[in-house]
Amino acid sequence: MFPEELTQKPVWRFFKELCSIPHTSGDEARISEYLKSFADERELQYDCDIPGNVIIRKPGAGNPVVLQAHMDMVGEKTAESSHDFLTDPIKVILEGDLLFARETTLGADNGIGVALMLELLDGDYSGLPPLECLFTVDEERGLIGALQFPPEWITAGKLINLDSEDIGNICIGCAGGRDIRIALSGESRDYSGSAVKITVEELNGGHSGTEIHSGNANAIQLVARVCSQLEELLGGRLISIEGGTKHNAIPRNAEAFMAVEDTARARTLCSIITEDFLEEYAGIEGNICIKCEEKKVNHYLSDNSSAKMIDLLLALPHGVRKMSGVVNGLVETSCNLAIAEWKENELSILLSVRSAVEPAKDAFCEGIAAVGRLAGARVSMGNGYPGWAPDQSSELLKTARASFIECFGSEPAIEAIHAGLECGIIGERVGNLDMISLGPDINDVHIPGESVCVSSVASFLDYLIDLLKRPAR
């Protein structure tokens, strides 16, 4: 049940609706229909395209402003959870000032942004400018909706993106990104011996943009290291390996099957490796768990295929490549070894590269592709998406800063982030947009336990209203 005390407050009644409608990436049709019904009921003009992007317009005074957020959420859950993201509502818990989901992601990223826009469209807030509220689909899988909506929908010259997660920050730039797919086939051999299933789980994971600098372990890398040890010390041979679920989430879980004759020694070795990993990630990962279960199989990979696949996973990068030399503390270039999939003796690997510098992004991608080609794999690269270059002279930034000081009595932090935001794509496609990104306090996005600070949403709504009224004064 959604906490009744929240449904009586602005914003939260709409967030309750969103929690009741399944809307993971690629499954936003029901949210699109909900938005169209919302607009019809209030006699607001709207447009919807074939992918499901929606824009709702509300008249006002002065020059129009775009508000923008994405409909989709990342669907992650604990191993024990029976939640079905295609059918089940999100189960939320209110403890003190935090609303969270214990076993799943909450969808505050970017459901709170969507709910804020619905509140402004629905509420009687006088003095606001004309609003063009753009709701995009499929952001989490590659900013796909932002690449597809008709740019002529936008007539305003200012855009406020509501996909940031710290009320004290004003974001004015983000990284661009590109995905790389590496596929390596192996040769199978008949086998009638013992095997083990190796499972790496209970890692922190996290958003591959905002938390790539955290040092959190990558489950795919760890399980590959276990396989390497079983291969070297026990003569093990790979059968399959898989891990990760989202291109923008650091893998929390992974598993591999290895043909190993001495399964007792394999279990002992896994215990030793677990202790090594806990020492290596002390202070970062306190719950690393490696399970080793005996299995029966009827095949494994040839010696050459097994070695190549394990070596490829060991050679591929994950983490920060370079820190910015311009913005102190900002990650400039990074890679997330995001997904390993197994099908019919073929290993398919997805890596997601981010960078605030286009030449650095391209060079890093080419280096990763070279590693794949050296292993004899097939390599393909996506088109990628542009970054958003900071503009310190932005008039919207000046207005937002002045509003923040009046509302909170302190200076905001002006920042660029390493995560990807739709601002880069929207700004490039529409042209001549003055943009910032804002949001209330949201924690642990893309992992179970994601939470939002309730009081920060109320404070942020007041701030956003004040900001929107200023250009019309």
HELIX and SHEET records of a PDB file:
HELIX    1   1 GLU A    4  THR A    7  1                                   4    
HELIX    2   2 TRP A   12  SER A   20  1                                   9    
HELIX    3   3 ALA A   29  GLU A   41  1                                  13    
HELIX    4   4 ALA A  108  ASP A  122  1                                  15    
HELIX    5   5 GLY A  145  LEU A  147  5                                   3    
HELIX    6   6 PRO A  151  TRP A  153  5                                   3    
HELIX    7   7 ILE A  212  SER A  214  5                                   3    
HELIX    8   8 ALA A  219  LEU A  234  1                                  16    
HELIX    9   9 THR A  263  GLU A  280  1                                  18    
HELIX   10  10 ASP A  303  ALA A  315  1                                  13    
HELIX   11  11 GLU A  358  LEU A  374  1                                  17    
HELIX   12  12 GLU A  395  PHE A  408  1                                  14    
HELIX   13  13 CYS A  423  VAL A  430  1                                   8    
HELIX   14  14 VAL A  454  LYS A  469  1                                  16    
HELIX   15  15 ARG A  470  ALA A  472  5                                   3    
SHEET    1   A 6 GLN A  45  CYS A  48  0                                        
SHEET    2   A 6 VAL A  54  LYS A  58 -1                                        
SHEET    3   A 6 LEU A 131  THR A 136 -1                                        
SHEET    4   A 6 VAL A  65  HIS A  70  1                                        
SHEET    5   A 6 LYS A 158  ASN A 161  1                                        
SHEET    6   A 6 ASP A 434  SER A 437  1                                        
SHEET    1   B 4 ILE A  93  GLU A  95  0                                        
SHEET    2   B 4 LEU A  98  PHE A 100 -1                                        
SHEET    3   B 4 SER A 451  CYS A 453 -1                                        
SHEET    4   B 4 ILE A 442  ASN A 443 -1                                        
SHEET    1   C 2 ASN A 169  CYS A 174  0                                        
SHEET    2   C 2 ALA A 413  ILE A 417  1                                        
SHEET    1   D 5 GLY A 319  MET A 323  0                                        
SHEET    2   D 5 VAL A 331  LYS A 343 -1                                        
SHEET    3   D 5 GLU A 346  SER A 355 -1                                        
SHEET    4   D 5 GLY A 176  SER A 185 -1                                        
SHEET    5   D 5 ARG A 378  MET A 381 -1                                        
SHEET    1   E 2 SER A 188  ASP A 190  0                                        
SHEET    2   E 2 HIS A 299  LEU A 301 -1                                        
SHEET    1   F 4 ARG A 237  GLY A 243  0                                        
SHEET    2   F 4 ALA A 254  ALA A 259 -1                                        
SHEET    3   F 4 SER A 194  GLU A 201 -1                                        
SHEET    4   F 4 CYS A 289  LYS A 296 -1                                        
END                                                                             
